[in-house]
Amino acid sequence: MEIRALFAVIVRRWWLVVIPTLVAAGAALATARPTVPSYSTGMRFTAGQRQGPATPPSGYDPNFYRWQTSEYIVNGLRDWVRSAAFAAAVSEELAARAIAIPPGALLGHLNADSSQTLLAVYVNWSDREQTRAIAEAAVTVLQTRNGEAFPQLGGQPAEVAPMDTPVILPVIETATPSLQAQLALPFRAGLGLAAGLALAFTMDYLDPTVRHRRELEEMGIRVLGEIPRRRRGNNYQGK
């Protein structure tokens, strides 16, 4: 089939092409989620036991035991920050500051990493001020309630000291939409357009109506005459 004939099919059945395209694009817009800004902040800490360990055997450096204990505590704090228990403790601390955020909502937004005796805590949230409040609550919980999570400390909380200043590090806004979100609308609209074109060509193929003399000639039927279509505004008066 010639390109001209294909174009004629599209023009003749344009509504079959347009409707699926609009439906697919409308569905993409209806299910699209607006881009939510994300804010993050990070804090660094060192930790150790408040009371020094028992006197080691003669010939051993007591500082070695202090550093080793600090590394154990930091690793334990890292795992605690990632737990539901820590999220619940932070939620309670926020409630005391008249900020209601359930523990389940905080899970996945509190994270931590450690390197030997250094603990890094990260907070990600969708609101700038709440990000700061969550970070401050996390610092308070780390410094005052770690004894609840580690019975091996004998009920005496470990000493958690911030390496940075008490002021929360500047928050960083990351509101760039993902590539998938950017391509969702054109991809779905393209699928709707392809479905509409396929439907239009299928309907035209199944339609038995003859619209042009070449269609008869292609079937081997000789055309003796042709009556032109009457256009609006043209009046033919016979005598």
Secondary structure, 3 states (H helix, E strand, C coil): CCHHHHHHHHHHCHHHHHHHHHHHHHHHHHHCCCCCCCEEEEEEEEEECCCCCCCCCCCCCHHHHHHHHHHHHHHHHHHHHCCHHHHHHHHHHHHHCCCCCCHHHHCCCEEEEEECCEEEEEEEECCHHHHHHHHHHHHHHHHHCHHHHCHHHCCCCCEEEECCCCCCCCCEECCCCCHHHHHHHHHHHHHHHHHHHHHHHHHHHHCCCCCCHHHHHHCCCCCCCCCCCCCCCCCCCCC
